[in-house]
Amino acid sequence: QSFHNKLVMQAGAYQNGTWVVGVAKGGVEEGVDSLAESMIIAPSGEIVAQAKTNGDELIVADCDLDWCEHYKGTLFDFDRYRRPEMYGHISREKGSI
């Protein structure tokens, strides 16, 4: 569960070019261990802060919001690569072909 938790949050940060703050409850409740892996992830997908214990914990990181603009303006500049003439036929169709 830990691997997949990190994977989806890192992928989400990278694919959306944004900071992700993932909060995961720690401790044991009704006999069940909680995940306890709160983390802050940069637009690059890098984990910049992560909870280290299973208890109450505060994590902090400096989040440069300009970093989001860099990713959205370079790697994920979808307008630059948009080619509507290439998919116009399928976008005009209604129902199955």
PDB file as gemmi writes it, atoms N, CA and C in Angstrom:
CRYST1    1.000    1.000    1.000  90.00  90.00  90.00 P 1                      
ATOM      1  N   GLN A   1       0.827  -1.193   0.000  1.00  0.00           N  
ATOM      2  CA  GLN A   1       0.000   0.000   0.000  1.00  0.00           C  
ATOM      3  C   GLN A   1       0.871   1.256   0.000  1.00  0.00           C  
ATOM      4  N   SER A   2       1.966   1.229   0.717  1.00  0.00           N  
ATOM      5  CA  SER A   2       2.859   2.382   0.786  1.00  0.00           C  
ATOM      6  C   SER A   2       3.420   2.731  -0.592  1.00  0.00           C  
ATOM      7  N   PHE A   3       3.867   1.714  -1.323  1.00  0.00           N  
ATOM      8  CA  PHE A   3       4.439   1.936  -2.656  1.00  0.00           C  
ATOM      9  C   PHE A   3       3.437   2.636  -3.562  1.00  0.00           C  
ATOM     10  N   HIS A   4       2.212   2.123  -3.606  1.00  0.00           N  
ATOM     11  CA  HIS A   4       1.198   2.687  -4.490  1.00  0.00           C  
ATOM     12  C   HIS A   4       0.767   4.081  -4.043  1.00  0.00           C  
ATOM     13  N   ASN A   5       0.720   4.309  -2.742  1.00  0.00           N  
ATOM     14  CA  ASN A   5       0.380   5.629  -2.225  1.00  0.00           C  
ATOM     15  C   ASN A   5       1.372   6.665  -2.741  1.00  0.00           C  
ATOM     16  N   LYS A   6       2.657   6.370  -2.624  1.00  0.00           N  
ATOM     17  CA  LYS A   6       3.691   7.290  -3.113  1.00  0.00           C  
ATOM     18  C   LYS A   6       3.620   7.436  -4.632  1.00  0.00           C  
ATOM     19  N   LEU A   7       3.473   6.322  -5.316  1.00  0.00           N  
ATOM     20  CA  LEU A   7       3.467   6.315  -6.778  1.00  0.00           C  
ATOM     21  C   LEU A   7       2.382   7.220  -7.350  1.00  0.00           C  
ATOM     22  N   VAL A   8       1.153   7.082  -6.867  1.00  0.00           N  
ATOM     23  CA  VAL A   8       0.065   7.875  -7.446  1.00  0.00           C  
ATOM     24  C   VAL A   8       0.202   9.354  -7.106  1.00  0.00           C  
ATOM     25  N   MET A   9       0.699   9.661  -5.913  1.00  0.00           N  
ATOM     26  CA  MET A   9       0.873  11.079  -5.576  1.00  0.00           C  
ATOM     27  C   MET A   9       2.014  11.704  -6.365  1.00  0.00           C  
ATOM     28  N   GLN A  10       3.119  10.974  -6.537  1.00  0.00           N  
ATOM     29  CA  GLN A  10       4.234  11.502  -7.326  1.00  0.00           C  
ATOM     30  C   GLN A  10       3.824  11.671  -8.784  1.00  0.00           C  
ATOM     31  N   ALA A  11       3.124  10.689  -9.327  1.00  0.00           N  
ATOM     32  CA  ALA A  11       2.665  10.782 -10.717  1.00  0.00           C  
ATOM     33  C   ALA A  11       1.686  11.939 -10.878  1.00  0.00           C  
ATOM     34  N   GLY A  12       0.784  12.108  -9.917  1.00  0.00           N  
ATOM     35  CA  GLY A  12      -0.180  13.203  -9.981  1.00  0.00           C  
ATOM     36  C   GLY A  12       0.490  14.563  -9.971  1.00  0.00           C  
ATOM     37  N   ALA A  13       1.499  14.720  -9.126  1.00  0.00           N  
ATOM     38  CA  ALA A  13       2.230  15.988  -9.066  1.00  0.00           C  
ATOM     39  C   ALA A  13       2.913  16.266 -10.397  1.00  0.00           C  
ATOM     40  N   TYR A  14       3.593  15.268 -10.928  1.00  0.00           N  
ATOM     41  CA  TYR A  14       4.344  15.435 -12.172  1.00  0.00           C  
ATOM     42  C   TYR A  14       3.414  15.680 -13.360  1.00  0.00           C  
ATOM     43  N   GLN A  15       2.385  14.862 -13.512  1.00  0.00           N  
ATOM     44  CA  GLN A  15       1.494  14.973 -14.665  1.00  0.00           C  
ATOM     45  C   GLN A  15       0.702  16.280 -14.672  1.00  0.00           C  
ATOM     46  N   ASN A  16       0.438  16.824 -13.500  1.00  0.00           N  
ATOM     47  CA  ASN A  16      -0.319  18.070 -13.412  1.00  0.00           C  
ATOM     48  C   ASN A  16       0.562  19.289 -13.202  1.00  0.00           C  
ATOM     49  N   GLY A  17       1.865  19.075 -13.060  1.00  0.00           N  
ATOM     50  CA  GLY A  17       2.790  20.183 -12.870  1.00  0.00           C  
ATOM     51  C   GLY A  17       2.450  21.029 -11.662  1.00  0.00           C  
ATOM     52  N   THR A  18       2.120  20.373 -10.559  1.00  0.00           N  
ATOM     53  CA  THR A  18       1.700  21.113  -9.373  1.00  0.00           C  
ATOM     54  C   THR A  18       2.198  20.444  -8.101  1.00  0.00           C  
ATOM     55  N   TRP A  19       2.185  21.186  -7.027  1.00  0.00           N  
ATOM     56  CA  TRP A  19       2.543  20.639  -5.721  1.00  0.00           C  
ATOM     57  C   TRP A  19       1.414  19.752  -5.227  1.00  0.00           C  
ATOM     58  N   VAL A  20       1.758  18.685  -4.548  1.00  0.00           N  
ATOM     59  CA  VAL A  20       0.771  17.801  -3.937  1.00  0.00           C  
ATOM     60  C   VAL A  20       1.084  17.704  -2.453  1.00  0.00           C  
ATOM     61  N   VAL A  21       0.066  17.909  -1.638  1.00  0.00           N  
ATOM     62  CA  VAL A  21       0.181  17.689  -0.199  1.00  0.00           C  
ATOM     63  C   VAL A  21      -0.759  16.537   0.121  1.00  0.00           C  
ATOM     64  N   GLY A  22      -0.170  15.381   0.389  1.00  0.00           N  
ATOM     65  CA  GLY A  22      -0.946  14.181   0.688  1.00  0.00           C  
ATOM     66  C   GLY A  22      -0.952  13.931   2.185  1.00  0.00           C  
ATOM     67  N   VAL A  23      -2.129  13.870   2.764  1.00  0.00           N  
ATOM     68  CA  VAL A  23      -2.260  13.684   4.206  1.00  0.00           C  
ATOM     69  C   VAL A  23      -2.770  12.276   4.479  1.00  0.00           C  
ATOM     70  N   ALA A  24      -2.034  11.544   5.314  1.00  0.00           N  
ATOM     71  CA  ALA A  24      -2.415  10.170   5.641  1.00  0.00           C  
ATOM     72  C   ALA A  24      -2.424  10.004   7.157  1.00  0.00           C  
ATOM     73  N   LYS A  25      -3.536   9.602   7.676  1.00  0.00           N  
ATOM     74  CA  LYS A  25      -3.704   9.400   9.120  1.00  0.00           C  
ATOM     75  C   LYS A  25      -2.717   8.360   9.633  1.00  0.00           C  
ATOM     76  N   GLY A  26      -2.182   8.601  10.809  1.00  0.00           N  
ATOM     77  CA  GLY A  26      -1.279   7.653  11.447  1.00  0.00           C  
ATOM     78  C   GLY A  26      -1.932   7.010  12.653  1.00  0.00           C  
ATOM     79  N   GLY A  27      -1.251   6.034  13.213  1.00  0.00           N  
ATOM     80  CA  GLY A  27      -1.728   5.383  14.422  1.00  0.00           C  
ATOM     81  C   GLY A  27      -2.553   4.144  14.144  1.00  0.00           C  
ATOM     82  N   VAL A  28      -3.172   3.648  15.201  1.00  0.00           N  
ATOM     83  CA  VAL A  28      -4.006   2.447  15.115  1.00  0.00           C  
ATOM     84  C   VAL A  28      -5.416   2.824  15.532  1.00  0.00           C  
ATOM     85  N   GLU A  29      -6.374   2.443  14.722  1.00  0.00           N  
ATOM     86  CA  GLU A  29      -7.772   2.709  15.039  1.00  0.00           C  
ATOM     87  C   GLU A  29      -8.554   1.424  14.853  1.00  0.00           C  
ATOM     88  N   GLU A  30      -9.244   1.001  15.912  1.00  0.00           N  
ATOM     89  CA  GLU A  30     -10.021  -0.238  15.904  1.00  0.00           C  
ATOM     90  C   GLU A  30      -9.175  -1.421  15.449  1.00  0.00           C  
ATOM     91  N   GLY A  31      -7.919  -1.436  15.904  1.00  0.00           N  
ATOM     92  CA  GLY A  31      -7.023  -2.550  15.608  1.00  0.00           C  
ATOM     93  C   GLY A  31      -6.392  -2.534  14.230  1.00  0.00           C  
ATOM     94  N   VAL A  32      -6.599  -1.471  13.478  1.00  0.00           N  
ATOM     95  CA  VAL A  32      -6.060  -1.393  12.115  1.00  0.00           C  
ATOM     96  C   VAL A  32      -4.991  -0.302  12.056  1.00  0.00           C  
ATOM     97  N   ASP A  33      -3.793  -0.659  11.554  1.00  0.00           N  
ATOM     98  CA  ASP A  33      -2.724   0.325  11.371  1.00  0.00           C  
ATOM     99  C   ASP A  33      -3.069   1.250  10.213  1.00  0.00           C  
ATOM    100  N   SER A  34      -2.921   2.538  10.440  1.00  0.00           N  
ATOM    101  CA  SER A  34      -3.130   3.518   9.371  1.00  0.00           C  
ATOM    102  C   SER A  34      -1.838   3.699   8.584  1.00  0.00           C  
ATOM    103  N   LEU A  35      -1.946   4.251   7.406  1.00  0.00           N  
ATOM    104  CA  LEU A  35      -0.808   4.398   6.501  1.00  0.00           C  
ATOM    105  C   LEU A  35       0.284   5.304   7.068  1.00  0.00           C  
ATOM    106  N   ALA A  36      -0.091   6.450   7.591  1.00  0.00           N  
ATOM    107  CA  ALA A  36       0.841   7.371   8.253  1.00  0.00           C  
ATOM    108  C   ALA A  36       1.996   7.825   7.374  1.00  0.00           C  
ATOM    109  N   GLU A  37       1.731   8.141   6.128  1.00  0.00           N  
ATOM    110  CA  GLU A  37       2.797   8.624   5.255  1.00  0.00           C  
ATOM    111  C   GLU A  37       2.414   9.936   4.596  1.00  0.00           C  
ATOM    112  N   SER A  38       2.083  10.918   5.405  1.00  0.00           N  
ATOM    113  CA  SER A  38       1.815  12.242   4.847  1.00  0.00           C  
ATOM    114  C   SER A  38       3.072  12.727   4.146  1.00  0.00           C  
ATOM    115  N   MET A  39       2.898  13.433   3.028  1.00  0.00           N  
ATOM    116  CA  MET A  39       4.070  13.916   2.299  1.00  0.00           C  
ATOM    117  C   MET A  39       3.735  15.136   1.459  1.00  0.00           C  
ATOM    118  N   ILE A  40       4.784  15.863   1.122  1.00  0.00           N  
ATOM    119  CA  ILE A  40       4.687  17.015   0.228  1.00  0.00           C  
ATOM    120  C   ILE A  40       5.554  16.693  -0.980  1.00  0.00           C  
ATOM    121  N   ILE A  41       4.955  16.822  -2.170  1.00  0.00           N  
ATOM    122  CA  ILE A  41       5.628  16.414  -3.399  1.00  0.00           C  
ATOM    123  C   ILE A  41       5.689  17.594  -4.363  1.00  0.00           C  
ATOM    124  N   ALA A  42       6.875  17.809  -4.925  1.00  0.00           N  
ATOM    125  CA  ALA A  42       7.112  18.905  -5.866  1.00  0.00           C  
ATOM    126  C   ALA A  42       6.531  18.578  -7.240  1.00  0.00           C  
ATOM    127  N   PRO A  43       6.348  19.587  -8.092  1.00  0.00           N  
ATOM    128  CA  PRO A  43       5.859  19.347  -9.452  1.00  0.00           C  
ATOM    129  C   PRO A  43       6.741  18.384 -10.253  1.00  0.00           C  
ATOM    130  N   SER A  44       7.965  18.202  -9.834  1.00  0.00           N  
ATOM    131  CA  SER A  44       8.874  17.264 -10.507  1.00  0.00           C  
ATOM    132  C   SER A  44       8.584  15.819 -10.126  1.00  0.00           C  
ATOM    133  N   GLY A  45       7.750  15.610  -9.109  1.00  0.00           N  
ATOM    134  CA  GLY A  45       7.479  14.274  -8.598  1.00  0.00           C  
ATOM    135  C   GLY A  45       8.369  13.908  -7.421  1.00  0.00           C  
ATOM    136  N   GLU A  46       9.300  14.791  -7.084  1.00  0.00           N  
ATOM    137  CA  GLU A  46      10.223  14.536  -5.969  1.00  0.00           C  
ATOM    138  C   GLU A  46       9.509  14.733  -4.632  1.00  0.00           C  
ATOM    139  N   ILE A  47       9.692  13.788  -3.717  1.00  0.00           N  
ATOM    140  CA  ILE A  47       9.157  13.927  -2.366  1.00  0.00           C  
ATOM    141  C   ILE A  47      10.093  14.866  -1.606  1.00  0.00           C  
ATOM    142  N   VAL A  48       9.578  16.024  -1.183  1.00  0.00           N  
ATOM    143  CA  VAL A  48      10.420  17.006  -0.498  1.00  0.00           C  
ATOM    144  C   VAL A  48      10.247  16.972   1.017  1.00  0.00           C  
ATOM    145  N   ALA A  49       9.170  16.379   1.500  1.00  0.00           N  
ATOM    146  CA  ALA A  49       8.968  16.200   2.940  1.00  0.00           C  
ATOM    147  C   ALA A  49       8.059  15.001   3.136  1.00  0.00           C  
ATOM    148  N   GLN A  50       8.351  14.223   4.181  1.00  0.00           N  
ATOM    149  CA  GLN A  50       7.547  13.029   4.439  1.00  0.00           C  
ATOM    150  C   GLN A  50       7.534  12.742   5.933  1.00  0.00           C  
ATOM    151  N   ALA A  51       6.385  12.335   6.444  1.00  0.00           N  
ATOM    152  CA  ALA A  51       6.276  11.944   7.848  1.00  0.00           C  
ATOM    153  C   ALA A  51       7.187  10.746   8.102  1.00  0.00           C  
ATOM    154  N   LYS A  52       7.826  10.740   9.254  1.00  0.00           N  
ATOM    155  CA  LYS A  52       8.792   9.684   9.577  1.00  0.00           C  
ATOM    156  C   LYS A  52       8.284   8.702  10.621  1.00  0.00           C  
ATOM    157  N   THR A  53       7.170   9.050  11.279  1.00  0.00           N  
ATOM    158  CA  THR A  53       6.670   8.194  12.352  1.00  0.00           C  
ATOM    159  C   THR A  53       5.224   7.802  12.082  1.00  0.00           C  
ATOM    160  N   ASN A  54       4.689   6.978  12.966  1.00  0.00           N  
ATOM    161  CA  ASN A  54       3.299   6.548  12.873  1.00  0.00           C  
ATOM    162  C   ASN A  54       2.405   7.412  13.762  1.00  0.00           C  
ATOM    163  N   GLY A  55       3.004   8.391  14.435  1.00  0.00           N  
ATOM    164  CA  GLY A  55       2.244   9.243  15.342  1.00  0.00           C  
ATOM    165  C   GLY A  55       1.901  10.579  14.721  1.00  0.00           C  
ATOM    166  N   ASP A  56       1.408  11.484  15.584  1.00  0.00           N  
ATOM    167  CA  ASP A  56       1.106  12.843  15.125  1.00  0.00           C  
ATOM    168  C   ASP A  56       2.406  13.523  14.726  1.00  0.00           C  
ATOM    169  N   GLU A  57       2.402  14.160  13.591  1.00  0.00           N  
ATOM    170  CA  GLU A  57       3.626  14.764  13.081  1.00  0.00           C  
ATOM    171  C   GLU A  57       3.272  15.904  12.134  1.00  0.00           C  
ATOM    172  N   LEU A  58       4.070  16.950  12.168  1.00  0.00           N  
ATOM    173  CA  LEU A  58       3.902  18.088  11.269  1.00  0.00           C  
ATOM    174  C   LEU A  58       5.075  18.095  10.301  1.00  0.00           C  
ATOM    175  N   ILE A  59       4.775  18.123   9.017  1.00  0.00           N  
ATOM    176  CA  ILE A  59       5.842  18.225   8.015  1.00  0.00           C  
ATOM    177  C   ILE A  59       5.681  19.550   7.284  1.00  0.00           C  
ATOM    178  N   VAL A  60       6.795  20.153   6.913  1.00  0.00           N  
ATOM    179  CA  VAL A  60       6.766  21.444   6.220  1.00  0.00           C  
ATOM    180  C   VAL A  60       7.785  21.432   5.089  1.00  0.00           C  
ATOM    181  N   ALA A  61       7.553  22.280   4.112  1.00  0.00           N  
ATOM    182  CA  ALA A  61       8.500  22.446   3.006  1.00  0.00           C  
ATOM    183  C   ALA A  61       8.251  23.806   2.373  1.00  0.00           C  
ATOM    184  N   ASP A  62       9.296  24.402   1.836  1.00  0.00           N  
ATOM    185  CA  ASP A  62       9.145  25.625   1.055  1.00  0.00           C  
ATOM    186  C   ASP A  62       8.643  25.227  -0.327  1.00  0.00           C  
ATOM    187  N   CYS A  63       7.501  25.759  -0.723  1.00  0.00           N  
ATOM    188  CA  CYS A  63       6.901  25.405  -2.009  1.00  0.00           C  
ATOM    189  C   CYS A  63       6.927  26.625  -2.928  1.00  0.00           C  
ATOM    190  N   ASP A  64       7.814  26.621  -3.878  1.00  0.00           N  
ATOM    191  CA  ASP A  64       7.929  27.707  -4.850  1.00  0.00           C  
ATOM    192  C   ASP A  64       6.862  27.505  -5.923  1.00  0.00           C  
ATOM    193  N   LEU A  65       5.812  28.311  -5.867  1.00  0.00           N  
ATOM    194  CA  LEU A  65       4.702  28.145  -6.805  1.00  0.00           C  
ATOM    195  C   LEU A  65       5.091  28.468  -8.240  1.00  0.00           C  
ATOM    196  N   ASP A  66       6.166  29.229  -8.433  1.00  0.00           N  
ATOM    197  CA  ASP A  66       6.644  29.506  -9.789  1.00  0.00           C  
ATOM    198  C   ASP A  66       7.125  28.235 -10.483  1.00  0.00           C  
ATOM    199  N   TRP A  67       7.491  27.241  -9.698  1.00  0.00           N  
ATOM    200  CA  TRP A  67       7.931  25.968 -10.262  1.00  0.00           C  
ATOM    201  C   TRP A  67       6.802  25.334 -11.084  1.00  0.00           C  
ATOM    202  N   CYS A  68       5.551  25.546 -10.662  1.00  0.00           N  
ATOM    203  CA  CYS A  68       4.397  25.017 -11.403  1.00  0.00           C  
ATOM    204  C   CYS A  68       4.351  25.621 -12.803  1.00  0.00           C  
ATOM    205  N   GLU A  69       4.577  26.924 -12.887  1.00  0.00           N  
ATOM    206  CA  GLU A  69       4.554  27.595 -14.188  1.00  0.00           C  
ATOM    207  C   GLU A  69       5.629  27.043 -15.113  1.00  0.00           C  
ATOM    208  N   HIS A  70       6.781  26.728 -14.554  1.00  0.00           N  
ATOM    209  CA  HIS A  70       7.861  26.152 -15.362  1.00  0.00           C  
ATOM    210  C   HIS A  70       7.407  24.840 -15.999  1.00  0.00           C  
ATOM    211  N   TYR A  71       6.824  23.953 -15.213  1.00  0.00           N  
ATOM    212  CA  TYR A  71       6.391  22.659 -15.746  1.00  0.00           C  
ATOM    213  C   TYR A  71       5.240  22.812 -16.733  1.00  0.00           C  
ATOM    214  N   LYS A  72       4.295  23.662 -16.400  1.00  0.00           N  
ATOM    215  CA  LYS A  72       3.138  23.837 -17.283  1.00  0.00           C  
ATOM    216  C   LYS A  72       3.502  24.595 -18.554  1.00  0.00           C  
ATOM    217  N   GLY A  73       4.557  25.404 -18.505  1.00  0.00           N  
ATOM    218  CA  GLY A  73       4.954  26.196 -19.665  1.00  0.00           C  
ATOM    219  C   GLY A  73       5.991  25.529 -20.546  1.00  0.00           C  
ATOM    220  N   THR A  74       6.564  24.435 -20.092  1.00  0.00           N  
ATOM    221  CA  THR A  74       7.600  23.761 -20.890  1.00  0.00           C  
ATOM    222  C   THR A  74       7.211  22.318 -21.175  1.00  0.00           C  
ATOM    223  N   LEU A  75       7.317  21.471 -20.186  1.00  0.00           N  
ATOM    224  CA  LEU A  75       7.034  20.045 -20.393  1.00  0.00           C  
ATOM    225  C   LEU A  75       5.588  19.768 -20.768  1.00  0.00           C  
ATOM    226  N   PHE A  76       4.677  20.494 -20.133  1.00  0.00           N  
ATOM    227  CA  PHE A  76       3.265  20.211 -20.336  1.00  0.00           C  
ATOM    228  C   PHE A  76       2.535  21.383 -20.983  1.00  0.00           C  
ATOM    229  N   ASP A  77       3.145  21.964 -22.007  1.00  0.00           N  
ATOM    230  CA  ASP A  77       2.524  23.046 -22.769  1.00  0.00           C  
ATOM    231  C   ASP A  77       1.654  22.407 -23.852  1.00  0.00           C  
ATOM    232  N   PHE A  78       0.461  21.977 -23.451  1.00  0.00           N  
ATOM    233  CA  PHE A  78      -0.404  21.228 -24.356  1.00  0.00           C  
ATOM    234  C   PHE A  78      -0.867  22.054 -25.555  1.00  0.00           C  
ATOM    235  N   ASP A  79      -1.005  23.361 -25.396  1.00  0.00           N  
ATOM    236  CA  ASP A  79      -1.415  24.198 -26.528  1.00  0.00           C  
ATOM    237  C   ASP A  79      -0.392  24.158 -27.659  1.00  0.00           C  
ATOM    238  N   ARG A  80       0.871  24.078 -27.309  1.00  0.00           N  
ATOM    239  CA  ARG A  80       1.933  24.066 -28.323  1.00  0.00           C  
ATOM    240  C   ARG A  80       1.842  22.803 -29.198  1.00  0.00           C  
ATOM    241  N   TYR A  81       1.435  21.703 -28.618  1.00  0.00           N  
ATOM    242  CA  TYR A  81       1.412  20.435 -29.351  1.00  0.00           C  
ATOM    243  C   TYR A  81       0.016  20.049 -29.844  1.00  0.00           C  
ATOM    244  N   ARG A  82      -0.954  20.891 -29.600  1.00  0.00           N  
ATOM    245  CA  ARG A  82      -2.330  20.585 -29.980  1.00  0.00           C  
ATOM    246  C   ARG A  82      -2.465  20.608 -31.499  1.00  0.00           C  
ATOM    247  N   ARG A  83      -3.063  19.558 -32.071  1.00  0.00           N  
ATOM    248  CA  ARG A  83      -3.236  19.464 -33.525  1.00  0.00           C  
ATOM    249  C   ARG A  83      -4.674  19.048 -33.838  1.00  0.00           C  
ATOM    250  N   PRO A  84      -5.632  19.970 -33.718  1.00  0.00           N  
ATOM    251  CA  PRO A  84      -7.036  19.600 -33.909  1.00  0.00           C  
ATOM    252  C   PRO A  84      -7.330  19.047 -35.295  1.00  0.00           C  
ATOM    253  N   GLU A  85      -6.561  19.444 -36.307  1.00  0.00           N  
ATOM    254  CA  GLU A  85      -6.807  18.907 -37.655  1.00  0.00           C  
ATOM    255  C   GLU A  85      -6.540  17.403 -37.713  1.00  0.00           C  
ATOM    256  N   MET A  86      -5.776  16.893 -36.769  1.00  0.00           N  
ATOM    257  CA  MET A  86      -5.454  15.470 -36.755  1.00  0.00           C  
ATOM    258  C   MET A  86      -6.552  14.633 -36.103  1.00  0.00           C  
ATOM    259  N   TYR A  87      -7.367  15.248 -35.255  1.00  0.00           N  
ATOM    260  CA  TYR A  87      -8.412  14.471 -34.590  1.00  0.00           C  
ATOM    261  C   TYR A  87      -9.796  15.075 -34.788  1.00  0.00           C  
ATOM    262  N   GLY A  88      -9.937  15.954 -35.750  1.00  0.00           N  
ATOM    263  CA  GLY A  88     -11.219  16.586 -36.022  1.00  0.00           C  
ATOM    264  C   GLY A  88     -12.314  15.598 -36.388  1.00  0.00           C  
ATOM    265  N   HIS A  89     -11.976  14.593 -37.187  1.00  0.00           N  
ATOM    266  CA  HIS A  89     -12.981  13.620 -37.624  1.00  0.00           C  
ATOM    267  C   HIS A  89     -13.622  12.913 -36.436  1.00  0.00           C  
ATOM    268  N   ILE A  90     -12.821  12.445 -35.522  1.00  0.00           N  
ATOM    269  CA  ILE A  90     -13.402  11.703 -34.397  1.00  0.00           C  
ATOM    270  C   ILE A  90     -14.140  12.616 -33.427  1.00  0.00           C  
ATOM    271  N   SER A  91     -13.788  13.890 -33.375  1.00  0.00           N  
ATOM    272  CA  SER A  91     -14.487  14.789 -32.458  1.00  0.00           C  
ATOM    273  C   SER A  91     -15.824  15.253 -33.037  1.00  0.00           C  
ATOM    274  N   ARG A  92     -16.025  15.122 -34.351  1.00  0.00           N  
ATOM    275  CA  ARG A  92     -17.296  15.499 -34.973  1.00  0.00           C  
ATOM    276  C   ARG A  92     -18.311  14.365 -34.918  1.00  0.00           C  
ATOM    277  N   GLU A  93     -17.853  13.145 -34.824  1.00  0.00           N  
ATOM    278  CA  GLU A  93     -18.749  11.987 -34.831  1.00  0.00           C  
ATOM    279  C   GLU A  93     -19.585  11.921 -33.560  1.00  0.00           C  
ATOM    280  N   LYS A  94     -20.791  11.413 -33.707  1.00  0.00           N  
ATOM    281  CA  LYS A  94     -21.663  11.176 -32.561  1.00  0.00           C  
ATOM    282  C   LYS A  94     -22.045   9.708 -32.579  1.00  0.00           C  
ATOM    283  N   GLY A  95     -21.998   9.090 -31.429  1.00  0.00           N  
ATOM    284  CA  GLY A  95     -22.317   7.667 -31.352  1.00  0.00           C  
ATOM    285  C   GLY A  95     -21.152   6.827 -31.829  1.00  0.00           C  
ATOM    286  N   SER A  96     -21.398   5.558 -32.001  1.00  0.00           N  
ATOM    287  CA  SER A  96     -20.317   4.662 -32.427  1.00  0.00           C  
ATOM    288  C   SER A  96     -20.156   4.708 -33.940  1.00  0.00           C  
ATOM    289  N   ILE A  97     -18.964   4.432 -34.388  1.00  0.00           N  
ATOM    290  CA  ILE A  97     -18.653   4.466 -35.822  1.00  0.00           C  
ATOM    291  C   ILE A  97     -18.749   3.064 -36.385  1.00  0.00           C  
TER     292      ILE A  97                                                      
END                                                                             
